[in-house]
Amino acid sequence: MARLVSLCIASTVSVAGCQSESRRAADLQRDAAAQPQQEFIAQLRTLCGKAYQGRLVEDSTGSPDFAGKAFIMHVRLCESDRILVPFHVGEDRSRTWIFTPTEGRILLKHDHRHKDGSEDEITMYGGWTQAAGTPERQEFYADAHTSSLIPAASTNVWTVELVPGDRFIYSLRREGTSRRFRVEFDLTEPVPAPPPPWGWE
């Protein structure tokens, strides 16, 4: 009986040890993924309060909403748990990118508003990072909310690149299709801050 109890205790200790090792391995893996994302967010925070002019590089849809318009991004608000980056297109101040860093991942959402500040019918779509990425590049894959809101966008992947002192790039690809969008902002020359985005006055 004593031998059986001893074996059970040894087995329990062994299982507990394995579980502890598994937790440590998971923690190390999470920390390894979080490091480049933390650096990416830290670099984005260095731009807080500044605005930059951009140019349309690619739009496979040829949308008149973007063609020939001026682009301004403004890293307007850096809070402890999120960063708000309005994206102005000409006189249209309806768009704000929201970056929310969490433990091991970053969430990108697109806040869309009308002039009166009310939410657009299509708003708060976006997604999460699925890999560590790099301090200069992160990819965000469409989440469940996006898939239910815009079924065609369920394979969207948004890429944000930030090369300090050089450029900021926002792009979209829809996997399995030819849908592409890309705008580049010049970080070498800040411009005057634009008015607040609609709904965030």
N, C-alpha and C positions, 0 to 999 in steps of 0.2 A: 504493500500500500504506500509506504514512504517512498519507495523507488518510483512508483507511478506519479505521485505528487511532485517529486523532484523532476521527472521528465516533463510533466505539464508546465512546471514553472520555467524550465529551460526553454521549452517550446514557446511559451508566452514571451519570454525575454527576447528570444530570437526573432519572433514576429514583430515585436515592438521595435527592435533594432532595425529591422528591414524597413518598417514604416518610417522610422526616423530618418534613415538614409534616403528613402524616396522623397520625403519632404525636403531634405537638404538639397537633393538634386534638382527638385522642382523650383526651389527658391533660387538656386544658382542660375538655372535656365531663365527664370523670370527676370532676375537682376541683369543677366547678360542682354536680354531683349530690351530692357528698360533703359540701359545706358545710352545708346544712340538716340533714342526717342527723347530722353531728358535733355540731351545736348541740343537736339533740334528745337525743342521748346525754349530752351535757354537762349538760343540764337535768335529765335523769333521775338523773344522779350526784349532783346537789345534794340529792336526797331520801334518799340512802343512810343506812341506819340508822333511818329513820322509818317509822311505820305510820299508815294512814289508814282510816277507816270509809267504807263505800260503801253504795249502795242499788241494787236492781234496777230498771231503767227499762223494759226490754223483754225478753221471752222468748216468742217465738212458739210454742214447744213446750209452755209451761205446765208444765215439768218440776218434779216435787216435790223434786228435788235442790236447787233454788234458791228456790222459793216460800217466803216467810216466814222465810228464813234471814238471819243477820247476815253481812256481808261485811267482810273486812279484807285490805288489801294491805300488804305489808311489803317495802320495798326493802332487803333483808337483806344482800346481799353484792355489792360493787362491785369486781370484779377488773379487771386491765388489759385483758383480752380478752372479758369478759362481765359481765352484770349479772343477778342472780337476784332475782326478785320473787315470793315465795310469795303465793298467792291463797287465803285461808281462807274456807270456806263453812260457817258454823256450827261444829261440832266436826270437820268434815272438813278435814284438812290434807294432802290428796293432791296438790294442784296447785301447780306453780311455773312461772312464765313466765321464760324465759331469752332475754335479748337479747344477741346477738353482733354487734358492729359489725365490718365488714370494710372493705376499700378500695372505697368507692363504694356499698356496700349494707349493710343490716342484716338479720340473720336472727332471727326469732322462733320459738321452740320451746316446746311445752307438755310439761313433765315430769310424769308421773302415777305415783304410788307407792301401795302398800298400807301398812297400819299397820306391818307388819314391815319396811318399807323397800324391799321388792322392787318391781321395775317392774311396772306394770300392763300388760296385754296391749296396750292402746291407749295409746301414749306417744310422745313426741318428734315429734309432728306439728306442722305450722306451715308457715312459708314466708318468702320473701324480699320485700324492697321491690323495686319495678320502676321507680320514678321517684324524683326528688329529694325529693318531699314538701315539708314546711315544718318549721321548728324546733318547731312545736306539733302537727304531725299527720303520721303515717306509716302507710302501708298495706302489708300483708304478704299476698302471694298464695300459695296452697297449692303446695307443692313436690311433686316426684315421689314422695318417701317417703309424704307424706300421701295422695296419690292411690292408691298401692298398698295402704296400710294401711286407709284409709276411702274407697273409691271415690266414695261420695256427696258427700264433702267436697272433691272435686277442684276445685270452683269456689269454695271458701271464700276470703273476703277478710277478714282481721282488721285493724281500724283501732284505733290507739292515739293518743289525743290528750292532750297535756300542756300545760295552761295554768298557768304558774308562779304559785304563791300562790293558786290558785283551784280547779282540778279536774284529775283524771286520769280519762280515759274509755277503757274497753276495750269494743270492740264487734265483732260478727261479722255478716256477711251472706253468704248463699249465693246467688251470682248465678244468675238463672234460676228461683229459687224464692222462697217467702215466709219462709224461715228467717232469723230475726233474733234477736240477743242483744245486750244493752247494759247495762253497769253503770257507775255514776259514783261516784267517790271525792272526798270533800271534803278538799282540801289546806290549808284554812284552820285546821284543828284536828287536829294529830297526836294519836294515841291510843297507849296503852302497847303495846309490841311483843308480839306473840303468841308462843307456843312455836314452835320450828323446825318446818318442814314434815316430813312423814314421809320418811325416807330421807336427810335432810340434818342430822340431829342432830350 
